[in-house]
Amino acid sequence: MFYERKTRDRNWFHYVWFPFTLILVFLTLFTLAGVGPAFYVIGAAFLLMSAMPFITFWRTRNAGFLILGLYLLFAGLVCISAPPAIEDRREAGLIPVFIVVMYALGLAVAYLAFNRKLKWRGQEVFELAAMPIEDTGNSFTARPRPAGKMPISKTEMIRFVDFMTSKLIAFAFREQNRVVFVLALPGNDTRYLLGLTKDYLKDTWVAIGFDGNVSVNISEKDYLLFKQDFAFDQLCQSLGNVIIEFLDLSKRGRPDQIIDRMDALRLHPFS
């Protein structure tokens, strides 16, 4: 499938600063304090980092993050167990087991990552929304737009909420008369996962009322993600149409086609 990309990718530095920082910390500690403190600090960092994937699994029920959390946990155990074994091989203990499990989980994490199972997929939804739009010149306007109507039962809504959340397409906020789906890009999910904010009004969202009415809001920050100044009304309508189509596929028992449409875009797995 060939098409012209209509959103911008983030700077490559976004992907490499954290591992480079860990390597730098390890080398600095190794030089100044020795092998023991270096491994202990990095091991503690891995153990602390493992908490976030477990929280993400709890909030989304995406099993991939359970695997990622276990990988970081075992990586931390390997690092913390390493110093005594380096000094005396007889102190290896369970390190061989930890290493085998760590590498097996690492392969699973790599597979999931390169198959886009661990990334928030807001950018792909934006690409789908922008795909049919050619008109430009209409600037951003900070107010929600009505975007059509799609009848839905309570059971269908529950199923759709579970799908959108577990597949990392959107966060779902249940309100009295509607459910609001907040689209998230990788790196912008932490505040929602940790419950630090429930104020989605300034973010990009699509709300589906229990009466079937659909409304859309696109944030200024996300609007600037697009390479061109697309006609804002058309962009909001198109985003609403994408989510309505997703809902229709979910209602008809074909949610896999939603993932197929996003995968067909072939965006970078870490974009």
N, C-alpha and C positions, 0 to 999 in steps of 0.2 A: 504494500500500500504506500503510494507516494503522495505527499501533500506538503504544502508550505507551512512550516512552523509559525505559529502566531503568538507564542509566549516566549519569554526570555528565561534561559536557565540561570541559576545562580553561579556566582564566581567559584572557580575550582577550589579556592582557598577554604571555602566553607566545609569541604569534605576532608581536608587533610590537616587542618590546624590541630585537631584534638589528638590523633595518633602521634603527630610530630611532637606535640607538647609532652605526651607520656614518655616518648623515647628520650627527649631532652632531659626530663626530670630524672629518669633512670640513669642516664649517663652522668649527669651532674652528681647524683648521690653516690654512684659507683666510684667516681673519681675522688670525691671529698670524704665519704664516710665508709666506703667499702661495699662488698657484695651483699652482706646481710641487710643493712638498712635500705639499700636500693630495692631488693626483692620484697622486703616487708612493706615498704611504702606503695610500690606498684601493686602488690597483692591486695593491700587494703583498698586501693583505688578501684580495682576490679570488683571487689566485694561490694563496695558502695554503689558502683555503677549498675550492678546486677539488680538493684532495687527497682530502677525505672522500668525495665522490661517486664518485671513481675507486676508492677502497678498497671502498665499498659495492658497486659493480659487480663488482669482483673476487670479493667474498665471496658475492654473491647471484646474479650473472649477470642482474640486472635491467637491461636496456638503457637504461631511462629515466635511470638515474643516470650512464651514460656521456654522454648528451646534457646532463644538468645539469652534469657536470664540465667538458665542453667549453664550455658557456655561461659558466661562471665564469672559465675560462681566457681566453676571448676578451674578456670584460669587463675582466679584469686587463690584458690587452695594450692595450686601448683606453685605459684610464686612464694606464698607464705611457707610452704613446706620445703622449698629448695635450699635455703642457706644451711640447715643442719646436714643435708645430704651432700652438699658441695664440700663441706669440711670432712665428712666421714660417710662413705658410701653405705656403711652398715645402718645408717640412720634414714635410709630411703623410705622405709615404711610403706605407705600407700601411694607414694608419688607415681609409680608406674601405672597404677590403676587410674589415678587422677589424669595423667597425661593421655592415656588411651581414650578415656571418656571425653576429655577436652577436645582432642582432635576429631573424634567422631561428631561431636556437637558442632565443632567449627565447620566441618564439611556441610552439615545440615544448614547452618546459618548462611554459609556462602551460597548454597543452592536457593534458599528462600530469598536472599537479598537480590541475587541476579534475576530471579523470576518475579520481582516486584511484590513479594508477599509481606515485606516489612516496611513499606513506605506509604505515607499518606498520599492519596491519589487526587488531591485537589487540582493539581496542574493539568492532569489529563482531562478532568471534567471541564476545565477552562478551555482547553484545546478543542474539545468536542463542541462547546458552546460557540466558540469563535469560528469554527470551520465554515458555516454557511454565510458568514457576514463579510461583505465587501465594502459597505458604506462607511465613510469616515467623516470626521469633522464635527461630530457632536460631542461636547465635553462631558466630563463626569458630573453627576448630580447626586447629592447625598440624600436620597429618599427611596424607600421601597417602591416596587412596581407590582401591580397585579400581573399574573402570567398565565391565566387560564384556570381550568377546573378539571379535577379528576376524582370521581367518586371512589371512596375507599371505606371498607369496613374496619372495625376495630382489630379483627384477627389479621387482616391484610396489612394494616399499619404496623402491628407488632412484628410481623414477619419482615417487613421492609426495614424497620428500625434495626432489627438484629443484623440483617444483611449489610446495610450501609455502615454500621459500626464495626462489625467483625472484618469486613473487607477494607477497612481504613479509608472509606470514601468520605465520610462526614461524621461529626459528633451530633448526637441527637438530644435535643432538649424538649422534654415533654411539658407542655403547658395545658391549661384547662380546656382550650378549644382547638388546639393544634399541636403539631410537632414541628420543631424548627431544626433543620439540618444545616450545621455550620461546616462549610468546607475548610479543610486544613491543608496547608503545605508542610512538607517535612521541616521540622525545627520550630513550627508554630503551634505544636500540639501540647507542649509541656504544661502550660498554664491551665488547659482544660483537663488534662489527665490528672493533675494534682489538685484539681478543684480550687485553683487560686482565683478563678473568675467564672462567673456565669453571665456576665454582661456581653452578649454577642451582638448587640445592636449596631456596633461600628464595624463588625466583621462581615464577611460574605456569607449569606445564608439563603436557603430556600425553605419557606414555611408551607406546610400542607395542613389545611384545616380539616377537622372532622366532617365539615360540610362539603369538602372537596375543593375549596378555593385554594389557589396556589399564589403565593407572593414571593418576590425576589428582592434581595438587596446585595449590591456589590460594593465592597469597600474601596476607598480611593487607593489604598496601598495595593490591593489586588488588581485594580483597573490599570495601574501603572506597570503591572507584569506583562501586559500585552504590548507587542511591538508597535502597534498602530493605535491611533485614537479612534477606535471603532464607535459607531453610532450607539450611544449608551442605552437607549430604549430597546434597540434591536438586540444588543448583547444581553440585557436582562431577560428579554422574552426568550431568547435562544437558550439561556441557562435554565430557565423554567421548563422549556420544552425538553431539555436533556433529562432533567430529574423526573418529569412526567413520563418520559419514555422508559426510564429506569423502573419507575413504579409500575408501569403497565407490564413490563417484562417480569417483574417480581410477582405480580398478581396472576400472570399466566403460567407461573412455575418455570420460568426460563431465566433465572438470575445469572447463570453462567454466561449468557450472551452479553450481559453488561460488562463483565470482566474481559470477554473476548474483544469487545469494542475498544476498551482502553488499552489492552495489550497490543492491538493492531496498530496503535499510534507509534509504538516502538520508541517511546521516550527513554532517555538514559535511566537505568535502574535506580540511580541515586539522585535524580533531578528533583 
